[in-house]
Structure formats: structure tokens, C-alpha cells
Amino acid sequence: MNEMTIAGIRLNPHVAALPPYNAGMNIAVARKLSGHDEIAALASNENPHGCSPKVAAALAGLDPSRYADPACVALRAALSAKLDVAPERIVVGNGSEEMIAAICRAALQPGASVVTVSPGFGLHEIEALANGARVVKVPMAKDLGFDIDAIVASMAEKPAIIFLSSPSNPVGPALDHAALSRILAAVPKETLFVLDEAYFEFTDGDTPDGLEALRDTGLSHVVLRTFSKAYGLAGLRVGYAVASDERLARTMTSAKTPFNVNAAAQIAAVAALEDEEWMRRSVAAVKAERERMAAAIAAMGLFAPKSQTNFLFLDVRRDSQAAMEHFLSEGIIIKPWKEKGFETFVRVTVGSPADNDRFLAALERLLKA
């Protein structure tokens, strides 16, 4: 790896060479670039319904002059009761992204190998590379489902970590029981299995619960979930990891910063867990809109894999960056995909019915251009 310096300062080559993260555009920036005041923000998979009213009520008692609880005791206790796992196995982070970084710091050494899929969530690759690992990306199948045979075959190398998101980000499908069982049977005891379930709440009823599927396997594992999507707390950044072993959880805790989850985020997450009924109603509304959007996209003759998330991944049959600029000109933010081989795909969040209608109308105009 080539050495990089700035004014004589030697930079960490693993970090200096990292690919950029493909983040969604900020609404204020979109207003400035597009000239539209009303922006349909459909790039970052936020909940169009916001969060439970109980969150705002709980935050009214926040004292911002006091440090947050560094151990997140109340939130871990609430999660422990919900998930039926010991609180000592739960690590809370500044979004589940911080947990990905903590896993890599805890379990990787330079030269180790990490397996993930392509197209995939960028931080599964970026955080591994930042720790000096070599990343093997297993392509999704031609229909953009999981290529189970290829994933199983990749385990022969005994990687240090395998990262799988199910449901897939950015594609949308989820592993079924048979597929997940085949993969778990192939995972070596030397490999840490990380199941990223950021979109778990949006799945249909026959999708396996990763925590239950992994509970008695004997595999070292981490299951990742977040409050950013279904619970509508994206701006507060709070996610969590459930580790198979208390020692693994302690090592991940050591790999993150103290006071990493701010007081507002902890209070909000506890309040959100106390209003599961609001979350379920919100998710049901999003899923209904997801199916409506998928049907409209299919009627236009475009390919979008079946999604178990709050977004759709579709081939617009032209350069994704040019497509993004078309949508932005109409006051709509979507995410152009940039991974090699998928440069004609975009990812669009399922938003409010009005915003979804705006997107579908703009998509029709794009196809006619």
C-alpha cells in the first residue's frame, strides 16, 4: 500500500485510501440547488411519519447540561426486556454504523479477510478496509436475490467476519429460513457472523428473526438493529448490537468512544420502545405504499427486486447520476447507486403518498425524456 503524506505527516494508508460513503443529499442543499422550497426527501430511508408523540413528550424533561449515561443502562434494560437477551450482551451506538466500526476494531487485524455482498451497504466495506482488512464482495444473483451458493462457497476461506444485511441494503430482499440456515451451517467457528437487520421491522411475517435463528447455533455473531428507520429517530442517531457473548460485547464497548450515545437519543429510544403500537401502524402504512410504488414501477416496464424494506432499488436504464439530477430539478432527492455494474440503478425511499406520487410522475417524465 502506497504511503501518503501531507506536509511531512504520514497518514494511515488504510484510512487515506478509503472510498467515499454514498450519503443522501441534505434537504437544505437540495433546496439551494433545485430552487424548490418543497423537497421530497427520498434518499435516506427516513420514516415519513416521523416518530411517536411519546418521544417529544419524553424529551421535554431533558437537561442538556448533564452528560448522558455512558453505559446506556435504561435503554439496554428496555432492549433486554423486549428481545429476551441479557443486557450485558447489548451494545448501544451512535447509529448502528458506529457498531459496524466497533466490530471491525474489535475483531480485525491487518491482512484479515472480510466477506460481504455486492451491491451492499458501503460501511461493511469501508470500516473493514479502515482496519487493514481485505474485502471479498460476493455478487448478488442475476435477479438480485442472494446468491446462496456463492456465499456458502466464500466461507471456505474462513474469513474473520462476514457482513450480511437482511433485508438487503440497497437491494431490498430478505433471506428466508432455508437460505439463512444454509449460510449459518457453512460459517466456520473462526468467523464472526454479523447480520445487519436495520430494516427488520419492515419485513413480512415469514422472514426469520435473526436473533432467534442465531440463538442456539453456537456461532460467534452480532445482530445489528437501529431506531433510525421504523422508529423515526434518524436525526438522533441511535442503534444497537446484540452479541453472542458478553466478552464480545465488552470488546466492542472498548472499541467505541465513551458517552457515544447522547442523552436525547437515549431518552427518545426508550420512549419509542414504549409505543410499539405507533411503530407498527407506521410500518404498515409504509409497506402499503411500498407495494403501490412497486406496482407502478413494474407497470412502467422497469425492474425493481421485491423489497422487504422501506425503499425500492430500481434500474432506470440510464446513468444514475443523470437520473438523480433529473429528480433534483423537480425537487426530489433520490440516491444514485455508484457501485460498479449498478450505475443505472437508483434507490428511492418510500415516503408519504404525496411524495411518492411526485416521484412516480417524475419517473415517467424521465423515461420519456
Kinemage of the C-alpha trace (Angstrom):
@kinemage 1
@onewidth
@group {chain A} dominant
@subgroup {mainchain}
@vectorlist {calphas} color= white
{ca met a 1} P 0.000 0.000 0.000
{ca asn a 2} L 1.412 3.381 -1.018
{ca glu a 3} L 2.447 5.743 1.744
{ca met a 4} L 0.589 9.063 1.842
{ca thr a 5} L 1.919 12.238 3.443
{ca ile a 6} L 0.689 15.815 3.877
{ca ala a 7} L 3.366 18.388 4.704
{ca gly a 8} L 5.540 15.595 6.040
{ca ile a 9} L 2.793 14.000 8.157
{ca arg a 10} L 2.431 10.289 7.413
{ca leu a 11} L -1.211 9.320 7.091
{ca asn a 12} L -2.721 5.969 7.919
{ca pro a 13} L -2.757 4.384 4.444
{ca his a 14} L -5.767 2.205 5.236
{ca val a 15} L -7.865 5.284 6.026
{ca ala a 16} L -6.411 7.672 3.451
{ca ala a 17} L -7.329 5.319 0.602
{ca leu a 18} L -10.927 4.632 1.681
{ca pro a 19} L -13.710 5.012 -0.894
{ca pro a 20} L -16.230 7.761 -0.031
{ca tyr a 21} L -19.530 6.861 1.608
{ca asn a 22} L -22.513 7.479 -0.675
{ca ala a 23} L -24.678 9.637 1.601
{ca gly a 24} L -28.068 11.115 0.744
{ca met a 25} L -28.298 14.830 -0.029
{ca asn a 26} L -29.291 17.241 2.732
{ca ile a 27} L -32.686 18.958 2.299
{ca ala a 28} L -31.241 22.470 2.676
{ca val a 29} L -28.671 21.726 -0.031
{ca ala a 30} L -31.401 20.325 -2.280
{ca arg a 31} L -33.459 23.498 -1.862
{ca lys a 32} L -30.493 25.630 -2.871
{ca leu a 33} L -29.557 23.502 -5.882
{ca ser a 34} L -33.067 22.856 -7.168
{ca gly a 35} L -34.782 26.161 -6.465
{ca his a 36} L -37.729 24.246 -4.940
{ca asp a 37} L -38.961 25.005 -1.439
{ca glu a 38} L -40.967 21.785 -1.122
{ca ile a 39} L -38.480 18.915 -1.229
{ca ala a 40} L -39.424 15.234 -1.357
{ca ala a 41} L -36.534 13.696 0.613
{ca leu a 42} L -36.449 10.118 -0.686
{ca ala a 43} L -32.738 9.222 -0.453
{ca ser a 44} L -32.014 8.288 3.158
{ca asn a 45} L -34.833 5.880 4.100
{ca glu a 46} L -36.266 8.085 6.835
{ca asn a 47} L -39.730 7.428 8.224
{ca pro a 48} L -42.233 9.786 6.526
{ca his a 49} L -44.424 9.627 9.647
{ca gly a 50} L -41.695 10.922 11.950
{ca cys a 51} L -41.602 9.380 15.415
{ca ser a 52} L -44.060 8.529 18.176
{ca pro a 53} L -45.594 11.536 20.009
{ca lys a 54} L -44.293 9.915 23.191
{ca val a 55} L -40.765 10.771 22.094
{ca ala a 56} L -41.382 14.534 22.088
{ca ala a 57} L -43.103 14.289 25.468
{ca ala a 58} L -40.143 12.381 26.946
{ca leu a 59} L -37.610 14.849 25.543
{ca ala a 60} L -39.357 17.746 27.314
{ca gly a 61} L -37.597 16.707 30.525
{ca leu a 62} L -34.100 16.646 29.021
{ca asp a 63} L -31.357 18.551 30.860
{ca pro a 64} L -28.721 19.240 28.181
{ca ser a 65} L -26.188 20.433 30.767
{ca arg a 66} L -25.674 16.884 32.049
{ca tyr a 67} L -23.651 14.137 30.420
{ca ala a 68} L -25.501 11.149 29.065
{ca asp a 69} L -25.230 7.766 30.787
{ca pro a 70} L -22.117 6.242 29.162
{ca ala a 71} L -23.434 2.706 29.782
{ca cys a 72} L -26.944 3.388 28.378
{ca val a 73} L -28.331 1.397 31.329
{ca ala a 74} L -32.019 2.317 30.920
{ca leu a 75} L -32.021 1.735 27.169
{ca arg a 76} L -30.148 -1.567 27.421
{ca ala a 77} L -32.599 -2.720 30.100
{ca ala a 78} L -35.551 -1.835 27.869
{ca leu a 79} L -33.979 -3.669 24.936
{ca ser a 80} L -33.170 -6.653 27.154
{ca ala a 81} L -36.814 -6.957 28.154
{ca lys a 82} L -38.011 -6.606 24.558
{ca leu a 83} L -35.517 -9.028 22.998
{ca asp a 84} L -35.128 -11.559 25.843
{ca val a 85} L -31.334 -11.241 25.934
{ca ala a 86} L -29.069 -10.273 28.804
{ca pro a 87} L -28.267 -6.538 28.882
{ca glu a 88} L -24.566 -7.452 29.122
{ca arg a 89} L -24.775 -8.697 25.522
{ca ile a 90} L -26.221 -5.417 24.198
{ca val a 91} L -24.045 -2.530 22.987
{ca val a 92} L -25.664 0.776 22.016
{ca gly a 93} L -24.155 3.068 19.431
{ca asn a 94} L -24.401 6.406 17.682
{ca gly a 95} L -26.386 4.679 14.955
{ca ser a 96} L -25.729 1.066 14.032
{ca glu a 97} L -22.930 2.442 11.824
{ca glu a 98} L -20.824 3.019 14.944
{ca met a 99} L -21.413 -0.602 15.875
{ca ile a 100} L -20.021 -1.709 12.491
{ca ala a 101} L -16.883 0.296 13.219
{ca ala a 102} L -16.648 -1.161 16.736
{ca ile a 103} L -16.988 -4.711 15.395
{ca cys a 104} L -14.171 -4.129 12.925
{ca arg a 105} L -11.905 -2.595 15.556
{ca ala a 106} L -12.684 -5.455 17.935
{ca ala a 107} L -12.312 -8.398 15.546
{ca leu a 108} L -9.964 -7.434 12.709
{ca gln a 109} L -6.213 -7.307 12.314
{ca pro a 110} L -4.362 -6.047 9.229
{ca gly a 111} L -4.453 -8.639 6.473
{ca ala a 112} L -7.609 -10.365 7.687
{ca ser a 113} L -10.333 -11.092 5.157
{ca val a 114} L -13.937 -9.911 5.329
{ca val a 115} L -16.811 -11.170 3.181
{ca thr a 116} L -19.833 -9.100 2.191
{ca val a 117} L -22.103 -8.837 -0.850
{ca ser a 118} L -22.346 -6.508 -3.821
{ca pro a 119} L -24.246 -4.295 -4.175
{ca gly a 120} L -24.135 -3.759 -0.446
{ca phe a 121} L -24.045 -1.288 2.415
{ca gly a 122} L -20.903 0.797 1.959
{ca leu a 123} L -19.768 0.772 5.587
{ca his a 124} L -19.481 -3.011 5.644
{ca glu a 125} L -16.609 -2.497 3.219
{ca ile a 126} L -15.302 0.886 4.371
{ca glu a 127} L -14.900 0.038 8.066
{ca ala a 128} L -13.207 -3.260 7.225
{ca leu a 129} L -10.753 -1.526 4.879
{ca ala a 130} L -10.061 1.139 7.522
{ca asn a 131} L -8.780 -1.628 9.779
{ca gly a 132} L -6.449 -3.047 7.133
{ca ala a 133} L -8.639 -5.970 6.094
{ca arg a 134} L -9.060 -7.391 2.616
{ca val a 135} L -12.696 -7.325 1.470
{ca val a 136} L -14.226 -10.051 -0.696
{ca lys a 137} L -17.505 -8.960 -2.286
{ca val a 138} L -19.864 -11.731 -3.382
{ca pro a 139} L -22.144 -10.506 -6.205
{ca met a 140} L -25.882 -10.839 -5.771
{ca ala a 141} L -27.571 -13.240 -8.211
{ca lys a 142} L -28.744 -12.067 -11.649
{ca asp a 143} L -32.250 -11.462 -10.291
{ca leu a 144} L -30.628 -9.515 -7.412
{ca gly a 145} L -31.567 -12.113 -4.851
{ca phe a 146} L -28.910 -13.556 -2.564
{ca asp a 147} L -26.554 -15.986 -4.300
{ca ile a 148} L -26.588 -18.551 -1.520
{ca asp a 149} L -24.233 -20.982 -3.280
{ca ala a 150} L -21.618 -18.254 -3.737
{ca ile a 151} L -21.963 -17.005 -0.158
{ca val a 152} L -21.565 -20.556 1.162
{ca ala a 153} L -18.520 -21.092 -1.078
{ca ser a 154} L -16.911 -17.885 0.234
{ca met a 155} L -16.809 -19.404 3.726
{ca ala a 156} L -14.128 -21.876 2.608
{ca glu a 157} L -11.524 -19.118 3.132
{ca lys a 158} L -12.559 -18.821 6.798
{ca pro a 159} L -12.878 -15.017 6.813
{ca ala a 160} L -12.572 -13.117 10.066
{ca ile a 161} L -16.016 -11.550 9.549
{ca ile a 162} L -18.953 -11.953 7.195
{ca phe a 163} L -21.311 -8.970 6.965
{ca leu a 164} L -24.777 -9.682 5.575
{ca ser a 165} L -27.660 -7.238 5.585
{ca ser a 166} L -31.055 -8.906 5.561
{ca pro a 167} L -33.175 -7.291 4.329
{ca ser a 168} L -30.528 -6.201 1.854
{ca asn a 169} L -29.448 -2.586 1.680
{ca pro a 170} L -29.595 -1.354 -1.104
{ca val a 171} L -31.435 -4.135 -2.946
{ca gly a 172} L -34.340 -4.969 -0.626
{ca pro a 173} L -34.841 -8.779 -0.451
{ca ala a 174} L -34.533 -10.694 2.814
{ca leu a 175} L -33.092 -14.135 3.443
{ca asp a 176} L -35.730 -16.799 4.015
{ca his a 177} L -35.424 -19.511 6.675
{ca ala a 178} L -33.871 -22.088 4.349
{ca ala a 179} L -31.302 -19.680 2.901
{ca leu a 180} L -30.238 -18.347 6.292
{ca ser a 181} L -29.940 -21.901 7.651
{ca arg a 182} L -27.692 -22.919 4.734
{ca ile a 183} L -25.404 -19.951 5.292
{ca leu a 184} L -25.202 -20.489 9.049
{ca ala a 185} L -24.324 -24.154 8.531
{ca ala a 186} L -21.373 -23.067 6.370
{ca val a 187} L -19.957 -20.382 8.686
{ca pro a 188} L -16.682 -21.590 10.268
{ca lys a 189} L -16.196 -21.338 14.008
{ca glu a 190} L -13.329 -18.905 13.311
{ca thr a 191} L -15.673 -16.450 11.546
{ca leu a 192} L -17.740 -13.733 13.226
{ca phe a 193} L -21.186 -13.673 11.593
{ca val a 194} L -22.679 -10.156 11.517
{ca leu a 195} L -26.340 -9.924 10.494
{ca asp a 196} L -27.355 -6.337 9.795
{ca glu a 197} L -31.115 -6.112 10.358
{ca ala a 198} L -31.546 -2.342 10.094
{ca tyr a 199} L -34.814 -2.865 8.190
{ca phe a 200} L -36.093 -5.862 10.141
{ca glu a 201} L -39.369 -4.212 11.176
{ca phe a 202} L -40.423 -3.790 7.518
{ca thr a 203} L -40.219 -7.496 6.649
{ca asp a 204} L -43.176 -9.770 6.001
{ca gly a 205} L -44.229 -12.271 8.630
{ca asp a 206} L -42.393 -15.278 7.182
{ca thr a 207} L -38.931 -13.657 7.369
{ca pro a 208} L -36.658 -15.171 10.041
{ca asp a 209} L -35.809 -13.195 13.162
{ca gly a 210} L -32.006 -13.186 13.198
{ca leu a 211} L -31.823 -13.203 16.984
{ca glu a 212} L -33.931 -16.357 17.175
{ca ala a 213} L -32.186 -18.034 14.237
{ca leu a 214} L -28.752 -17.481 15.776
{ca arg a 215} L -29.628 -18.094 19.416
{ca asp a 216} L -28.632 -21.770 19.644
{ca thr a 217} L -26.177 -22.095 16.756
{ca gly a 218} L -23.015 -21.803 18.827
{ca leu a 219} L -21.640 -19.328 16.280
{ca ser a 220} L -19.942 -16.120 17.331
{ca his a 221} L -22.302 -13.472 16.000
{ca val a 222} L -23.640 -9.942 16.212
{ca val a 223} L -27.119 -8.801 15.162
{ca leu a 224} L -27.439 -5.100 14.319
{ca arg a 225} L -30.645 -3.059 14.533
{ca thr a 226} L -31.498 0.628 14.589
{ca phe a 227} L -34.034 3.203 15.721
{ca ser a 228} L -33.395 5.328 12.623
{ca lys a 229} L -35.882 3.652 10.281
{ca ala a 230} L -39.069 2.142 11.694
{ca tyr a 231} L -38.952 4.209 14.897
{ca gly a 232} L -38.293 7.507 13.084
{ca leu a 233} L -35.233 8.622 15.101
{ca ala a 234} L -32.748 9.095 12.236
{ca gly a 235} L -31.683 12.565 13.395
{ca leu a 236} L -30.810 11.374 16.892
{ca arg a 237} L -28.549 8.500 15.733
{ca val a 238} L -29.141 5.501 17.961
{ca gly a 239} L -28.680 1.860 17.034
{ca tyr a 240} L -27.619 -1.269 18.847
{ca ala a 241} L -25.794 -4.570 18.574
{ca val a 242} L -26.695 -7.853 20.228
{ca ala a 243} L -23.583 -10.005 20.630
{ca ser a 244} L -23.496 -13.757 21.115
{ca asp a 245} L -21.133 -13.456 24.048
{ca glu a 246} L -20.616 -10.971 26.879
{ca arg a 247} L -16.867 -10.916 26.173
{ca leu a 248} L -17.510 -9.912 22.567
{ca ala a 249} L -19.886 -7.182 23.751
{ca arg a 250} L -17.268 -5.891 26.218
{ca thr a 251} L -14.618 -5.771 23.497
{ca met a 252} L -16.978 -3.858 21.192
{ca thr a 253} L -17.712 -1.466 24.055
{ca ser a 254} L -13.983 -0.869 24.482
{ca ala a 255} L -13.705 -0.138 20.746
{ca lys a 256} L -16.144 2.786 20.831
{ca thr a 257} L -15.892 6.183 22.474
{ca pro a 258} L -17.340 6.878 25.954
{ca phe a 259} L -20.523 8.983 26.036
{ca asn a 260} L -21.103 7.879 22.443
{ca val a 261} L -24.917 7.994 22.595
{ca asn a 262} L -26.228 11.403 23.598
{ca ala a 263} L -28.851 11.888 26.305
{ca ala a 264} L -31.630 12.901 23.896
{ca ala a 265} L -31.092 9.762 21.826
{ca gln a 266} L -31.245 7.502 24.883
{ca ile a 267} L -34.417 9.134 26.203
{ca ala a 268} L -36.056 9.052 22.777
{ca ala a 269} L -35.229 5.404 22.144
{ca val a 270} L -36.687 4.291 25.480
{ca ala a 271} L -39.860 6.281 24.764
{ca ala a 272} L -40.076 4.823 21.251
{ca leu a 273} L -39.904 1.288 22.650
{ca glu a 274} L -42.832 2.150 24.915
{ca asp a 275} L -45.009 2.908 21.872
{ca glu a 276} L -44.637 -0.169 19.707
{ca glu a 277} L -48.227 0.216 18.516
{ca trp a 278} L -47.334 3.554 16.870
{ca met a 279} L -44.350 1.938 15.174
{ca arg a 280} L -46.427 -0.971 13.856
{ca arg a 281} L -49.083 1.368 12.403
{ca ser a 282} L -46.390 3.477 10.760
{ca val a 283} L -44.664 0.438 9.287
{ca ala a 284} L -47.965 -0.937 7.949
{ca ala a 285} L -48.636 2.345 6.149
{ca val a 286} L -45.128 2.349 4.646
{ca lys a 287} L -45.477 -1.254 3.484
{ca ala a 288} L -48.777 -0.479 1.762
{ca glu a 289} L -47.142 2.442 -0.076
{ca arg a 290} L -44.162 0.247 -0.936
{ca glu a 291} L -46.405 -2.223 -2.741
{ca arg a 292} L -48.251 0.576 -4.542
{ca met a 293} L -44.983 2.100 -5.733
{ca ala a 294} L -43.605 -1.272 -6.789
{ca ala a 295} L -46.692 -1.977 -8.877
{ca ala a 296} L -46.481 1.440 -10.566
{ca ile a 297} L -42.776 0.965 -11.334
{ca ala a 298} L -43.423 -2.501 -12.789
{ca ala a 299} L -46.199 -1.043 -14.952
{ca met a 300} L -43.605 1.306 -16.458
{ca gly a 301} L -41.569 -1.710 -17.516
{ca leu a 302} L -38.745 -1.129 -15.023
{ca phe a 303} L -37.044 -3.771 -12.906
{ca ala a 304} L -37.091 -3.441 -9.118
{ca pro a 305} L -36.425 -6.507 -6.912
{ca lys a 306} L -39.092 -7.348 -4.354
{ca ser a 307} L -38.338 -5.268 -1.288
{ca gln a 308} L -38.730 -6.125 2.391
{ca thr a 309} L -37.598 -2.634 3.419
{ca asn a 310} L -38.838 0.960 3.262
{ca phe a 311} L -37.153 1.596 -0.101
{ca leu a 312} L -37.004 0.306 -3.670
{ca phe a 313} L -33.926 -0.337 -5.820
{ca leu a 314} L -34.689 0.137 -9.497
{ca asp a 315} L -32.945 0.139 -12.830
{ca val a 316} L -33.798 3.401 -14.600
{ca arg a 317} L -31.854 2.254 -17.697
{ca arg a 318} L -29.660 5.348 -17.827
{ca asp a 319} L -26.810 6.855 -15.847
{ca ser a 320} L -27.893 7.070 -12.209
{ca gln a 321} L -26.162 10.423 -11.647
{ca ala a 322} L -28.042 11.944 -14.600
{ca ala a 323} L -31.262 10.452 -13.220
{ca met a 324} L -30.539 11.965 -9.806
{ca glu a 325} L -30.090 15.389 -11.393
{ca his a 326} L -33.409 14.997 -13.223
{ca phe a 327} L -35.232 14.236 -9.981
{ca leu a 328} L -33.418 17.024 -8.142
{ca ser a 329} L -34.551 19.516 -10.789
{ca glu a 330} L -38.089 18.604 -9.721
{ca gly a 331} L -37.357 18.959 -6.002
{ca ile a 332} L -36.939 15.243 -5.308
{ca ile a 333} L -33.898 13.671 -3.635
{ca ile a 334} L -33.083 10.065 -4.525
{ca lys a 335} L -29.832 8.146 -4.175
{ca pro a 336} L -27.903 7.258 -7.340
{ca trp a 337} L -26.053 3.969 -6.956
{ca lys a 338} L -22.346 4.070 -7.810
{ca glu a 339} L -21.034 0.531 -7.334
{ca lys a 340} L -19.505 -0.954 -10.439
{ca gly a 341} L -22.092 -2.784 -12.514
{ca phe a 342} L -25.037 -0.927 -10.957
{ca glu a 343} L -24.516 2.569 -12.342
{ca thr a 344} L -28.039 2.618 -13.845
{ca phe a 345} L -29.740 1.845 -10.519
{ca val a 346} L -31.202 4.311 -8.032
{ca arg a 347} L -32.544 3.748 -4.532
{ca val a 348} L -35.732 5.569 -3.561
{ca thr a 349} L -37.269 5.744 -0.096
{ca val a 350} L -40.960 5.000 0.379
{ca gly a 351} L -42.196 8.383 1.554
{ca ser a 352} L -45.580 9.958 2.106
{ca pro a 353} L -48.263 9.204 -0.513
{ca ala a 354} L -47.894 12.741 -1.909
{ca asp a 355} L -44.104 12.491 -2.173
{ca asn a 356} L -44.374 9.047 -3.735
{ca asp a 357} L -46.788 10.415 -6.335
{ca arg a 358} L -44.293 13.175 -7.130
{ca phe a 359} L -41.561 10.600 -7.607
{ca leu a 360} L -43.653 8.363 -9.859
{ca ala a 361} L -44.717 11.292 -12.041
{ca ala a 362} L -41.095 12.463 -12.333
{ca leu a 363} L -40.017 8.911 -13.162
{ca glu a 364} L -42.495 8.791 -16.038
{ca arg a 365} L -41.100 12.072 -17.357
{ca leu a 366} L -37.557 10.693 -17.059
{ca leu a 367} L -38.467 7.682 -19.177
{ca lys a 368} L -39.995 9.893 -21.848
{ca ala a 369} L -37.010 12.284 -21.984
